[in-house]
Each structure stands twice: as structure tokens, then as C-alpha cells.
Amino acid sequence: MTHSQRSLIREQPRRIGTPWYGLWWDALTQPTIQTFQRLLDEPDTSLSRSLLWIFAAALGAGVISWGIAPGFLRANPVTGDISWSLGMDVYALVGLPAFLVELFVVHLVARRLGGDAPIARTAFVMACYAAPLIALSGLVGGLETLVSAQGGLPLRPYGLNLVSMTYGVTLAGLIARALVTLAHAALDVVAVRAVYQLKGWRAAVPSLLFLGLSLFGLGLALVPTPPM
């Protein structure tokens, strides 16, 4: 290679990718196979970038929920006991561990069904829509807590369980979470088709498995436990 060729390579402009908010917006507003395949052409589709997005979104969801309703004393409608709620959306705060579980479930099942793709590419596409949905769950939790604190909707009594910890859940908030979960599952199907090139029922299997786990987790929030 001549000196001029080396100089030409060094002088080539570095490709600038789409800003993170543009990627999130495209994934939510244009959830097609073509859009998700275009996301894979971004210059940085690393696993670390994807996990950073999810961590930031989960942290932001907690801050949003806290900012709307930083905490309040509430009376247990069954026992009359007074308990303190932080007003933080626990479902959002476990965003990163939940995302990792979802990622490995989708990846392993898709590979078993004949798909072939690096897990980092899967994580990137999934993070483009999972991150804003996690942030949305924080908004839902904050509004739910605020309305309940003002006496607009009753909170059911909860102690420690896998989802709610000491956090009360309203019926409207539970429905909102279920809708977000269903939207997330639908986007997973498109992501699997785009990344793993699976079609038909095979594309839906990984998403359906994680959807079942998610709905089971939401169902746990309906199980009342003694107050702390």
C-alpha cells in the first residue's frame, strides 16, 4: 500500500450515526422489519451501548416516578395501618435485569429455531424500543402514585413480593403496564424476524415465552400480602 493510499484511508470521514432519541423514535413509530434492519446498519451496535441505554432508562424511570410523587403516607384499606411508600416504580427499577433475561430468552430460543445472529445485534435492536418503554413505565408509576395519594384511586395492600415490594398498584396502572408489555412483545416479534430472519410461528415463539413470564410477574402484583 502506497503512502497516498494510507493517507486516503486516514482522511475518510468517520460515519456519524443517528442520535439515540432518533433511533428510539424510529423503533416506536415505524416498527417494521425494514426499520429494524436499518437500525443494524448503525455504526455502533455494541452490547455495552444497549445496556447503557437500558440502565439509563430504568434510572430515569425511577427519577420520573419520584419527581411526580416523592413519597407519601397511606393507610392500608384493610387493616388501617399507616405505611410509607417511596413512590418509585419498582417494575422500572428492575429494567436492566429484566432486559437481560428477555435478551437471553429471545436469543437462545431463536437460535434453537434456526436463527443465527450475534447477541449484541439483538440487544441493540431490542434496546431501541425497550428503553423508551421502560421510561414510560416510570411515568405510569408516578402518575398512578400521585392520583392514589390524592385519594383519586385506592391502592391495594401489598407487602414484599417479587414485583411490587411495598408498592401499591392501581387497576388503571396495572392495565397500562399490561398494554406496555403486550406492545413490547409485539415489537419483539418484529425484531426476531429482522435480526434472525425467522418467519411465521417461529418468529413469535421467543416473544410468547417472555410474554408469559412478564404477565406472570404482573399477576403477582395482584396477590395481596400482609403489610410490612
Residue, then its C-alpha position, 0 to 999 in steps of 0.5 A: m500500500t502506497h503512502s497516498q493510499r494510507s493517507l486516503i484511508r486516514e482522511q475518510p470521514r468517520r460515519i456519524g450515526t443517528p442520535w439515540y432519541g432518533l433511533w428510539w423514535d424510529a423503533l416506536t413509530q415505524p416498527t417494521i422489519q425494514t426499520f429494524q434492519r436499518l437500525l443494524d446498519e448503525p455504526d455502533t451496535s455494541l452490547s455495552r451501548s444497549l445496556l447503557w441505554i437500558f440502565a439509563a432508562a430504568l434510572g430515569a424511570g425511577v427519577i420520573s416516578w419520584g419527581i411526580a410523587p416523592g413519597f407519601l403516607r397511606a393507610n392500608p384499606v384493610t387493616g388501617d395501618i399507616s405505611w410509607s411508600l417511596g413512590m418509585d416504580v419498582y417494575a422500572l427499577v428492575g429494567l436492566p435485569a429484566f432486559l437481560v433475561e428477555l435478551f437471553v430468552v429471545h436469543l437462545v430460543a431463536r437460535r434453537l429455531g434456526g436463527d443465527a445472529p450475534i447477541a449484541r445485534t439483538a440487544f441493540v435492536m431490542a434496546c431501541y424500543a425497550a428503553p423508551l418503554i421502560a421510561l414510560s413505565g416510570l411515568v405510569g408509576g408516578l402518575e398512578t402514585l400521585v392520583s392514589a395519594q390524592g385519594g383519586l384511586p385506592l391502592r391495594p395492600y401489598g407487602l414484599n413480593l417479587v414485583s411490587m415490594t411495598y408498592g401499591v398498584t392501581l387497576a388503571g396502572l396495572i392495565a397500562r403496564a399490561l398494554v406496555t408489555l403486550a406492545h413490547a412483545a409485539l415489537d419483539v416479534v418484529a425484531v426476531r424476524a429482522v435480526y434472525q430472519l425467522k418467519g411465521w410461528r417461529a418468529a413469535v415463539p421467543s416473544l410468547l415465552f417472555l410474554g408469559l413470564s412478564l404477565f406472570g410477574l404482573g399477576l403477582a402484583l395482584v396477590p395481596t400480602p400482609p403489610m410490612 
